[in-house]
Amino acid sequence: MDRWRAENRFPAFIDYAAVEGWRNFGGIRIEEDFAINETGSRLLGKPIPKTVDAVEALATANPDLTANTQSRIDKIDG
């Protein structure tokens, strides 16, 4: 984030001043899809890990996920 800000990358998409206020917040965004109707709801697809331990266990069990994620970051970063 600091490097992108210094290089003035993506200013149309990132409000760096606003992001700065969240720097110490931490956390991740979790997205799952649910079907909701008048009688309740149902998760569509497999549940995703939501705790630090569960995420780390998944990454440890699947080292290719970590490499794939880094590859995607590298592509975005240019």
C-alpha positions in Angstrom: 0.0 0.0 0.0 2.8 2.4 0.9 4.6 1.7 -2.4 1.5 2.2 -4.5 0.8 5.5 -2.7 4.4 6.7 -3.2 4.0 5.8 -6.9 0.6 7.4 -7.1 -0.9 4.1 -8.4 -4.6 3.6 -8.7 -5.7 7.0 -7.3 -9.1 6.7 -9.0 -9.8 3.5 -7.1 -8.0 4.0 -3.7 -8.5 6.9 -1.4 -5.1 6.7 0.4 -6.0 9.3 3.0 -9.1 7.3 4.0 -7.2 4.0 4.0 -4.6 5.5 6.3 -7.3 5.8 9.0 -7.8 2.0 8.9 -4.1 1.1 8.8 -4.1 -0.4 12.3 -7.5 -2.0 12.1 -6.4 -5.3 10.4 -8.8 -8.0 9.4 -10.0 -9.6 6.2 -13.1 -9.5 4.0 -15.1 -12.7 4.0 -17.6 -13.3 1.2 -20.0 -16.2 1.0 -23.2 -16.5 -0.9 -26.5 -17.5 0.7 -29.9 -18.3 -0.7 -32.5 -16.6 1.6 -36.2 -17.1 1.5 -39.2 -16.9 3.8 -38.3 -20.1 5.7 -34.6 -19.5 6.3 -31.3 -19.4 4.5 -28.8 -21.8 3.0 -25.1 -21.4 2.3 -24.3 -21.9 -1.4 -21.0 -23.7 -1.8 -18.6 -24.9 0.8 -18.0 -22.9 4.0 -14.8 -20.9 4.0 -12.4 -20.8 7.0 -13.1 -17.8 9.3 -10.7 -18.1 12.2 -6.9 -17.5 12.1 -6.3 -21.1 13.0 -8.6 -22.4 10.2 -7.0 -20.1 7.6 -3.5 -21.0 8.7 -4.4 -24.8 8.7 -5.7 -24.4 5.1 -2.6 -22.6 3.9 -0.3 -25.2 5.6 -2.3 -28.1 4.1 -2.3 -26.4 0.6 1.0 -24.6 0.0 0.0 -24.1 -3.7 -2.7 -21.7 -2.4 -0.1 -19.4 -0.9 2.0 -19.5 -4.1 -1.1 -18.8 -6.2 -2.1 -15.8 -4.0 1.4 -14.3 -4.3 1.3 -14.8 -8.0 -2.0 -12.9 -8.2 -0.5 -10.1 -6.1 2.5 -9.9 -8.3 0.3 -9.5 -11.4 -1.7 -6.7 -9.8 1.5 -5.0 -8.6 2.9 -5.0 -12.1 
